[in-house]
Amino acid sequence: MSNEPNQHAREDIPFFSGEPMHDYFCRMAELGPSVTMGPSPTPREWEEGEPFDLPDSFEFDGAEVCSEAFLTRTDTAALLVLQNGKIRFEHYALTGGRHVRWLSMSVAKSFISALVGIAADEGLIGSVEDPISQYFAVESGSAYDGVPIIDVLQMSSGARWNEDYNDPDSDIFRLAAAMNGASTFDEFVATSAREYRSGTMCRYNSADTQALTSLLAGATGRSINDYMQEKLVDPLGLVDESHWLTDTTGRVGGFFGLNMTARDFARLGELYRNDGMWHGCQIVPADYVRASVSATAAHTQPGQVWIGDHQDEFGYGYQWWIPEGDEGEFNAIGVYNQNIYVHPPSGAVIVKLSANRTYGTSTEEATNKEGETATFLRNIALALN
């Protein structure tokens, strides 16, 4: 395992331009600063279950959608379906493959949340009610000064945020610029502006996850990759190397920068499906897992969560998305249609890794296909029963 960031020259990647992205997402660690986590010293392969055929089609927005065409249209590189910890279906295309590490985008946020739960259980974080600024330095009066950790976990920090992928001056592009040496991730977090009182509105904000990354570094006194290697990678038996993208100081981009195989991404879903228990060992506290995958506050309920200028139909937990309904489902979701979807009633954990080239070219469902992806995954889970 290497804890030193790679220092390759970063290419000008055409994010949100409509250009094909699958040639980039499979090799992001080669294109800029990154750190590597080695495979577990005790790797554990998934068991094979009875083969399962995907449903031929599913219904979305009043129309019948061909499953195969949907996978092609969203530039799907990997689709992995587990039921009760056994592989039922596995498919790779484009530049994907069983040992190909793919860019997580915001799926990474759920891994950061798990590490926060572990650090709290170890006493390195006193309580999720503690002010997050107790663990790392911020400017007085800035967005994260005195804000409870739980509000940051629930994307309710009150920090100003604009995640418009069509606006080059938006906060998401300023945060991304920190990767290229214009600033640093820690500086971005420490100087973020406050817009409203914390704990009153859930506004999806990638800076909140980067603040949790600063929290972990301050609380543990270790790099995120080093801590994750010990607390998640090794005990979960990851089979392949994985990578975190970093800024030029080596701080990982906790809001998006994890690169991992589909089979290894699935381990977090299976861990959380089992309330943080992994083959008889409690990795993440069960009560923390249950709180993570529940919309526990009024402002985090489905239909109340703000993304940009609209309210989403999903609710929000501790860096996990919560679909409306009583199925107990939860999702780790990233742009370009990355997903770890968990459907407890069927025992399903489904990973979809994608490079949907139309994503972010507008704010519409027609290009981003978030709702269609959610329906597709739920349809698979229901078909397993």
C-alpha positions as CSV (number, residue, x, y, z in Angstrom):
1,M,0.0,0.0,0.0
2,S,1.3,3.5,-0.9
3,N,0.3,6.5,1.3
4,E,2.3,8.9,-1.0
5,P,0.2,10.7,-3.7
6,N,1.0,9.9,-7.3
7,Q,2.0,13.1,-9.1
8,H,1.0,12.4,-12.7
9,A,0.0,15.3,-14.9
10,R,-3.8,15.8,-14.9
11,E,-5.5,15.7,-18.2
12,D,-8.3,18.1,-19.2
13,I,-11.2,15.7,-18.7
14,P,-14.4,16.9,-20.5
15,F,-16.9,16.5,-17.6
16,F,-20.6,17.3,-18.3
17,S,-19.9,18.1,-21.9
18,G,-21.8,15.2,-23.6
19,E,-18.5,13.6,-24.6
20,P,-18.0,9.8,-23.9
21,M,-16.4,9.3,-20.4
22,H,-15.8,5.6,-20.1
23,D,-12.2,5.9,-21.3
24,Y,-11.5,8.2,-18.3
25,F,-13.5,6.7,-15.4
26,C,-11.6,3.4,-15.6
27,R,-8.2,5.0,-15.1
28,M,-8.6,8.1,-13.0
29,A,-5.8,7.3,-10.6
30,E,-3.4,7.5,-13.5
31,L,-4.5,11.0,-14.5
32,G,-3.7,13.0,-11.4
33,P,-2.7,12.9,-7.8
34,S,-4.0,9.8,-6.0
35,V,-3.2,7.3,-3.2
36,T,-3.5,3.6,-3.3
37,M,-5.1,1.1,-0.8
38,G,-3.9,-2.4,-1.2
39,P,-6.1,-5.5,-1.3
40,S,-7.0,-7.1,2.1
41,P,-4.4,-9.5,3.4
42,T,-7.3,-11.9,3.8
43,P,-9.3,-11.4,0.5
44,R,-12.8,-12.9,0.4
45,E,-14.4,-13.7,-2.9
46,W,-18.2,-13.6,-3.2
47,E,-20.0,-16.9,-3.4
48,E,-21.8,-17.7,-6.6
49,G,-25.6,-18.0,-6.4
50,E,-28.1,-19.4,-8.9
51,P,-27.9,-17.4,-12.2
52,F,-30.6,-14.8,-12.7
53,D,-31.8,-13.2,-15.9
54,L,-32.5,-9.5,-15.8
55,P,-36.2,-8.5,-16.5
56,D,-36.5,-7.8,-20.2
57,S,-38.1,-4.4,-19.5
58,F,-39.4,-2.1,-16.8
59,E,-42.0,0.7,-16.7
60,F,-40.9,4.2,-16.3
61,D,-43.0,7.4,-16.7
62,G,-45.8,5.5,-18.3
63,A,-43.6,3.8,-20.9
64,E,-42.1,0.4,-21.3
65,V,-38.3,0.6,-21.2
66,C,-36.0,-2.2,-22.6
67,S,-33.5,-3.1,-19.9
68,E,-30.7,-3.8,-22.4
69,A,-31.3,-0.6,-24.2
70,F,-31.3,1.3,-20.9
71,L,-27.9,-0.2,-20.0
72,T,-26.5,0.9,-23.3
73,R,-28.0,4.3,-23.2
74,T,-26.5,5.1,-19.8
75,D,-23.0,3.8,-20.8
76,T,-23.1,1.1,-18.2
77,A,-19.7,-0.4,-17.6
78,A,-20.7,-2.8,-14.7
79,L,-23.9,-4.2,-13.3
80,L,-23.6,-6.6,-10.3
81,V,-26.6,-8.2,-8.6
82,L,-26.1,-9.9,-5.2
83,Q,-28.8,-11.6,-3.2
84,N,-28.1,-12.6,0.4
85,G,-24.4,-12.2,-0.2
86,K,-24.3,-14.4,-3.4
87,I,-23.7,-13.2,-7.0
88,R,-26.8,-13.7,-9.1
89,F,-25.9,-11.6,-12.1
90,E,-22.7,-9.9,-13.4
91,H,-22.2,-8.0,-16.6
92,Y,-19.4,-5.8,-17.9
93,A,-19.2,-3.6,-21.0
94,L,-17.2,-0.7,-22.5
95,T,-14.0,-0.3,-20.4
96,G,-15.5,-2.1,-17.4
97,G,-14.4,-5.4,-16.0
98,R,-14.2,-7.6,-12.9
99,H,-10.8,-6.1,-11.9
100,V,-11.4,-2.6,-13.3
101,R,-11.4,0.2,-10.7
102,W,-14.1,2.8,-11.5
103,L,-14.7,6.3,-10.3
104,S,-17.3,6.4,-7.6
105,M,-18.4,10.0,-7.8
106,S,-20.7,10.6,-4.8
107,V,-20.9,6.9,-3.9
108,A,-17.7,7.8,-2.0
109,K,-19.7,9.9,0.4
110,S,-21.3,6.7,2.0
111,F,-17.8,5.3,2.7
112,I,-16.8,8.5,4.4
113,S,-19.9,8.3,6.6
114,A,-19.0,4.7,7.6
115,L,-15.6,5.8,8.7
116,V,-17.2,8.6,10.8
117,G,-19.3,5.9,12.5
118,I,-16.3,3.8,13.2
119,A,-14.3,6.7,14.6
120,A,-17.1,7.7,16.9
121,D,-17.4,4.1,18.1
122,E,-13.7,4.1,18.9
123,G,-14.1,7.3,20.9
124,L,-12.0,9.4,18.5
125,I,-15.1,11.4,17.9
126,G,-16.9,12.1,21.1
127,S,-20.4,12.4,19.7
128,V,-22.1,13.3,16.4
129,E,-23.6,16.2,18.4
130,D,-20.0,17.7,18.8
131,P,-19.2,20.8,16.8
132,I,-17.3,19.7,13.7
133,S,-14.9,22.6,14.2
134,Q,-13.7,21.0,17.4
135,Y,-11.7,18.6,15.3
136,F,-10.1,20.8,12.6
137,A,-9.4,24.5,12.1
138,V,-11.9,26.7,10.3
139,E,-12.2,30.5,10.0
140,S,-14.3,32.1,12.7
141,G,-17.9,32.6,11.5
142,S,-17.4,30.4,8.4
143,A,-19.9,27.7,7.4
144,Y,-18.6,24.9,9.6
145,D,-17.7,27.0,12.7
146,G,-19.7,25.4,15.6
147,V,-21.9,23.3,13.4
148,P,-22.9,19.8,14.9
149,I,-21.4,16.8,13.1
150,I,-24.9,15.3,12.7
151,D,-26.0,18.3,10.6
152,V,-23.1,17.8,8.3
153,L,-23.8,14.1,8.0
154,Q,-27.4,15.0,7.0
155,M,-26.3,17.6,4.4
156,S,-27.9,20.3,6.6
157,S,-24.8,22.3,7.5
158,G,-26.2,25.6,6.2
159,A,-23.1,26.1,4.1
160,R,-23.6,28.0,0.8
161,W,-23.7,25.6,-2.2
162,N,-24.3,25.6,-5.9
163,E,-23.9,22.3,-7.7
164,D,-24.9,23.5,-11.2
165,Y,-22.8,21.5,-13.6
166,N,-23.7,24.0,-16.4
167,D,-22.2,26.9,-14.4
168,P,-18.4,27.0,-14.4
169,D,-18.5,29.5,-11.4
170,S,-20.5,27.2,-9.2
171,D,-19.2,25.8,-5.9
172,I,-18.8,22.3,-7.3
173,F,-16.3,23.6,-9.9
174,R,-14.5,25.7,-7.2
175,L,-14.2,22.5,-5.1
176,A,-12.9,20.5,-8.1
177,A,-10.4,23.3,-8.8
178,A,-8.8,22.4,-5.4
179,M,-7.6,19.2,-7.0
180,N,-5.5,21.2,-9.5
181,G,-3.6,23.3,-7.0
182,A,-5.7,26.4,-7.2
183,S,-6.4,25.9,-3.5
184,T,-6.7,22.8,-1.3
185,F,-9.7,20.8,-0.1
186,D,-9.0,21.8,3.5
187,E,-8.8,25.5,2.6
188,F,-12.1,25.2,0.7
189,V,-13.8,23.7,3.7
190,A,-12.2,26.1,6.3
191,T,-13.3,29.2,4.4
192,S,-16.8,28.1,3.1
193,A,-19.5,30.7,3.6
194,R,-22.6,30.2,5.8
195,E,-26.0,30.7,4.1
196,Y,-28.6,29.6,6.7
197,R,-28.8,28.1,10.1
198,S,-27.7,24.5,10.4
199,G,-30.2,21.7,11.0
200,T,-33.1,23.5,9.3
201,M,-32.8,22.6,5.7
202,C,-31.2,19.6,3.9
203,R,-29.4,20.9,0.8
204,Y,-27.2,18.4,-1.0
205,N,-23.7,19.8,-0.7
206,S,-20.5,18.0,-1.6
207,A,-18.5,20.4,0.6
208,D,-20.3,18.8,3.6
209,T,-18.7,15.5,2.8
210,Q,-15.3,17.1,2.4
211,A,-15.8,18.7,5.8
212,L,-16.4,15.1,7.2
213,T,-13.1,14.2,5.5
214,S,-11.3,17.0,7.3
215,L,-13.1,15.8,10.5
216,L,-11.8,12.2,10.1
217,A,-8.2,13.4,9.4
218,G,-8.3,15.6,12.5
219,A,-10.0,13.1,14.8
220,T,-7.8,10.1,13.9
221,G,-4.5,11.9,13.2
222,R,-4.2,9.6,10.1
223,S,-4.7,9.9,6.4
224,I,-8.1,8.7,5.2
225,N,-6.7,6.0,3.0
226,D,-4.6,4.6,5.9
227,Y,-7.6,4.6,8.3
228,M,-9.9,3.1,5.6
229,Q,-7.4,0.4,4.8
230,E,-7.4,-0.8,8.5
231,K,-11.1,-0.2,9.2
232,L,-12.9,-1.2,6.0
233,V,-10.6,-2.6,3.3
234,D,-8.8,-5.2,5.4
235,P,-11.8,-6.6,7.4
236,L,-14.2,-6.6,4.4
237,G,-11.7,-8.7,2.4
238,L,-11.3,-6.4,-0.6
239,V,-9.8,-8.4,-3.4
240,D,-8.3,-5.6,-5.6
241,E,-6.3,-2.5,-5.1
242,S,-8.4,0.7,-4.8
243,H,-7.5,4.4,-5.0
244,W,-8.5,7.8,-3.7
245,L,-8.1,10.9,-5.8
246,T,-6.4,13.7,-3.9
247,D,-5.5,17.4,-4.1
248,T,-1.9,18.3,-4.5
249,T,-1.3,18.1,-0.7
250,G,-2.4,14.4,-0.6
251,R,-5.8,15.1,1.0
252,V,-8.4,12.7,-0.5
253,G,-11.5,14.0,-2.2
254,G,-13.9,12.3,0.1
255,F,-16.9,13.7,-1.8
256,F,-16.2,11.8,-5.0
257,G,-12.7,10.4,-5.4
258,L,-12.9,6.6,-4.5
259,N,-11.9,4.2,-7.3
260,M,-12.9,0.6,-6.8
261,T,-14.2,-2.5,-8.6
262,A,-17.9,-3.3,-8.7
263,R,-17.3,-6.4,-6.5
264,D,-15.6,-4.4,-3.9
265,F,-18.1,-1.5,-4.0
266,A,-20.8,-4.1,-3.2
267,R,-19.1,-4.9,0.1
268,L,-20.4,-1.6,1.7
269,G,-23.9,-2.3,0.5
270,E,-23.8,-5.9,2.0
271,L,-22.2,-4.5,5.2
272,Y,-25.1,-2.0,5.6
273,R,-27.7,-4.6,4.6
274,N,-26.5,-6.5,7.6
275,D,-26.6,-3.6,10.1
276,G,-22.8,-3.1,10.0
277,M,-22.1,-6.8,10.7
278,W,-19.6,-8.7,8.4
279,H,-19.3,-12.5,8.9
280,G,-19.7,-12.3,12.6
281,C,-17.7,-9.1,13.2
282,Q,-19.4,-5.7,13.9
283,I,-17.5,-3.3,11.6
284,V,-19.8,-0.2,11.9
285,P,-22.1,0.2,15.0
286,A,-25.6,-1.1,14.2
287,D,-27.4,1.9,15.7
288,Y,-25.2,4.2,13.5
289,V,-26.0,2.2,10.4
290,R,-29.8,2.3,11.1
291,A,-29.6,6.1,11.6
292,S,-27.5,6.4,8.4
293,V,-30.2,4.8,6.3
294,S,-33.2,6.5,7.8
295,A,-34.6,10.0,7.2
296,T,-34.8,10.9,10.9
297,A,-35.5,14.7,10.7
298,A,-38.4,16.5,9.2
299,H,-36.2,18.4,6.8
300,T,-34.5,15.2,5.5
301,Q,-37.8,13.4,4.6
302,P,-38.5,12.4,1.0
303,G,-39.6,15.4,-0.9
304,Q,-37.9,17.9,1.4
305,V,-34.3,17.5,0.3
306,W,-33.0,20.3,-2.0
307,I,-30.7,19.7,-4.9
308,G,-30.0,22.9,-6.7
309,D,-33.2,24.7,-7.2
310,H,-35.6,21.8,-6.7
311,Q,-36.7,19.4,-4.0
312,D,-35.9,15.7,-4.7
313,E,-38.3,12.8,-4.2
314,F,-35.7,11.0,-2.1
315,G,-35.0,11.6,1.6
316,Y,-31.5,11.7,3.1
317,G,-29.7,9.9,6.0
318,Y,-26.1,10.1,6.9
319,Q,-24.7,10.4,3.4
320,W,-27.2,7.8,2.1
321,W,-30.3,8.5,-0.1
322,I,-33.6,7.1,1.2
323,P,-36.3,6.4,-1.4
324,E,-39.9,7.1,-0.5
325,G,-42.0,4.1,0.7
326,D,-41.9,1.4,3.3
327,E,-39.5,-1.0,1.6
328,G,-36.5,0.1,3.7
329,E,-34.4,0.7,0.6
330,F,-31.3,2.9,0.6
331,N,-28.8,4.1,-2.1
332,A,-25.4,5.4,-2.4
333,I,-25.6,7.5,-5.6
334,G,-23.1,9.4,-7.8
335,V,-23.4,11.5,-10.9
336,Y,-23.1,9.7,-14.2
337,N,-25.4,7.0,-12.7
338,Q,-23.1,5.3,-10.1
339,N,-25.1,3.3,-7.6
340,I,-24.9,1.0,-4.7
341,Y,-28.6,0.1,-4.1
342,V,-29.8,-2.0,-1.2
343,H,-33.3,-3.6,-1.0
344,P,-33.5,-5.4,2.4
345,P,-36.8,-7.2,1.8
346,S,-35.3,-9.1,-1.2
347,G,-31.8,-9.3,0.2
348,A,-30.5,-7.4,-2.9
349,V,-27.4,-5.4,-3.2
350,I,-27.0,-4.0,-6.7
351,V,-24.0,-2.0,-8.1
352,K,-24.3,-0.1,-11.3
353,L,-21.2,1.7,-12.6
354,S,-21.8,4.0,-15.5
355,A,-20.5,6.8,-17.7
356,N,-23.8,8.3,-18.9
357,R,-22.4,10.8,-21.4
358,T,-25.5,13.0,-21.3
359,Y,-25.3,13.5,-17.6
360,G,-25.1,17.1,-16.5
361,T,-25.7,18.5,-20.0
362,S,-29.0,19.7,-18.5
363,T,-30.7,19.5,-15.2
364,E,-33.5,17.3,-16.6
365,E,-34.3,13.7,-16.0
366,A,-34.1,13.1,-19.8
367,T,-30.3,13.5,-19.6
368,N,-29.5,12.6,-16.1
369,K,-31.7,9.5,-15.7
370,E,-31.6,9.4,-11.9
371,G,-35.3,8.5,-11.6
372,E,-35.1,5.9,-14.4
373,T,-32.0,4.3,-12.8
374,A,-33.8,4.1,-9.4
375,T,-36.8,2.4,-11.1
376,F,-34.5,0.0,-13.0
377,L,-32.7,-1.1,-9.9
378,R,-35.9,-1.6,-7.8
379,N,-37.4,-3.6,-10.7
380,I,-34.4,-6.0,-10.5
381,A,-34.7,-6.4,-6.7
382,L,-38.4,-7.1,-6.9
383,A,-37.8,-9.7,-9.7
384,L,-35.4,-11.6,-7.4
385,N,-38.2,-12.7,-5.1
